[in-house]
């Protein structure tokens, strides 16, 4: 497994369409999700959600691009991009927010320099 200078793996873990997961997902690298997850997702690298992706749970990542659906709090350390097909129901905390025309967002957003990739402690609290 190769690593970039930032310490994250260049490899991408993929959860394909048709995959359904109940439970918490954690990754030190980059992740692409096209399936469905009912649980929290914590990615230290980049997180990409395809159009068929659905997440019900809290999400944290360094950068995130959403084309699918998320129901829960999103805490993104650097940049969050909401593509035209994205549907977000929940609050957003990030440094940079990019919203493409057509994206749907129902919640509060906060743009701050005070985000941390370690959103969830072992006890599941902020």
N, C-alpha and C positions, 0 to 999 in steps of 0.2 A: 504494500500500500504506500503510495507516494504521498508526500506532504508538501504543501506550499510553505512559504516563509511565515505565514500567519499561524502555522501549526495545524490547520484543518486539512483533512484529506481532500485530494482533488476528485476522488471517486464519489459517485452519487448512488445512494441506496434508493431503490424504487419500490414503492408499494403500488402494484398495478390495479387497474380497474377490475372489479370483481372480488378484490380482497377486502374483507370486513374484519376489523380488529376491535375488541373490547379490552380496554386497558391503556396504561401509560406507555408512551413511546419516547425514548431518549436516544440521541445520536450526537457523536462528537464531530461528525462530518456534514456533508450536504445530503439533502433528502428531497425526493420528488414523490408526491402522493397523488394517485389517481383513484384510489379506493375510498372506503369509508372507515372512519375511526370514531369510536365513542370512548373518549378519554383524553387526557392531557398529552400534549406534544411539546417536547423540549429539544430543540436542535441548536447546537453551537455554531453551525455553519449556515448555509443558505437553504431555505425551505421554499419549494415550489409546489403549488396546488394546481393540478390540471382541472379542466372543466367538469369532469365527472367526480372530482374529489368532494367529500363531505366530512367535516370535523365537528363534533359536539364535545367541547372541552376547552380548557385554557391552552393557549399556544404561545411559545416563546422561541425566538430565533434571532440570528444576527441580521439577516436580510430575508424578506419574504415577498413572493409574487403570488397573488391569488387570482385564479380563474374560476374556482369552484365556490363552495359554500362553507361558511364557518359560523358556528353558533357558540360564542364564548368570548372571553377576554383575549386580545392579541397584544402581546408586549414584544415589540421588535426593536432590537438594540440600535440598528442603523436606519434602514430604508424599507418601507412597506409600499408595494405597488398593488393597487386594486385594478385588475383588468376589467374590460367592459362586461364580461359575463359573471363577474364575482357578485356574491350576495353575502353580506356580513351582518350578523345580528349579535351585537356586543360592543364593548368598549375597546378602543385602540389607544395604545401608548407607543410612541415611536419618535425618532428624531426627524425623519423625512417621510412625508406621506404624499404619494402620487396616486391620483384618482383619475382613471380614464373614463371618458363620457360613456354612460350606460351602466356603470358600477352601481350597486345598491348597498347602502350602508344605513343601519338603524342602531344608533348608539352614540356614545360620547367619544370624542377624540382629544388626545393631549399630545402635543409635540414638545418634547423636552430633551435636554442633554443628559438627563438623569436616569436613563434606562439601564437595566442590567440583564444580561443573558440568563442569569440564574434566578428566574422569576419565582420558581417554586422550591421551597425547602423540602426536606424529606417528609415533613409532617403535612405537606400540601397547602401550607399557608404562605401568604406573601411576606 
